[in-house]
Amino acid sequence: MSEGRHGILPVAAMGVTCLLWGTMVPFTAELFATLHPLFFSALRYLMGVGAMGFLVLMTERRFLQPARLPILRVLALGGVGMAGWATLFALGIYLSDAITAAAVLAAGPIVAALMGRAMTGERMQLHVMLGVALAVAGGVLVAMGKPATGAASGFRGGEVILVIALCCWTWYSIKAQQWLAPLGLTQVRLTLWTISGGCLWLWAVYFASWALGIAPMPAPLDGAAAWAMMVWVGFGGTGIAIWFWNYGASRLGTTIATVNLNLVPVIAVLTSMALGHYPTMAQLAGGAVVIAGVLWVQFAPAKA
């Protein structure tokens, strides 16, 4: 199978990432009934470190990296990219709701295109621009179609926080490939070190918040379902998904890889349905438009 710029493997990797992150959004909203957002973020990244450490041992047969790592850059990627993204992502969902949060993430291609242009000079081709427009329009439909009922309705600032989180993640996606990939690190090991850096920052933030009385002591998860969601989010959504994201972004480019992430709102809505939160017709229509945009980006180059 091809691993080129538009090969099957990078696209398949992005599909797995969308599945894991799409289910992670409503699972996160459910877990907030028990866990504080700061403790939740620290715990899921600790699980992600365990998942990636195991994968490094299985794929490379050694844990330690013989080459010298740029520690300050790893800490910067972990702090701004990983910890910044994880904390703001959790707070954004906490201050909005699962479906709206997933829809706001549809702005990812715009953020990626603007930051990619500013940081690398990357330009989008015309077919990619059209795919981005379709994907973002579908995400807006999903957001506007949310039922205006319940405590989560109305603007509470979570949407703005999620946009800032997208900026953190896009910066990480670009800089991780610029700073670490040229050192000969595999994407598995690159993911391990950056997740580890983020994990250190997240636990430091949580303990500082606990000491200041901002965050409470963690409460135990209630029941097997909550533990299953936490394991899925920690090992899958934080470990495996980020590895696959780094692999796909390193081959497709950050902008095109981010267009694929507009499938996340669709999967989030479907997962929310399974949890008893049913979408409106506008949300379903938005999901169809998102899928059309993603498919256009993938297949239009082959036609050209």
Secondary structure, DSSP 8 states (H G I E B T S, - for coil): ---STT-HHHHHHHHHHHHHHHHHHHHHHHHTTTS-HHHHHHHHHHHHHHHHHHHHHHHHS-SS-SS---HHHHHHIIIIIIIHHHHHHHHHHHTS-HHHHHHHGGGHHHHHHHHHHHHH-----HHHHHHHHHHHHHHHHHHHTS---STT-S--SHHHHHHHHHHHHHHHHHHHHHHTGGGT--HHHHHHHHHHHHHHHHHHHHHHHHHTTSS-------SHHHHHHHHIIIIIIIIIHHHHHHHHHHHH-HHHHHHHTTHHHHHHHHHHHHTT----HHHHHHHHHHHHHHHHHHHHHHH-
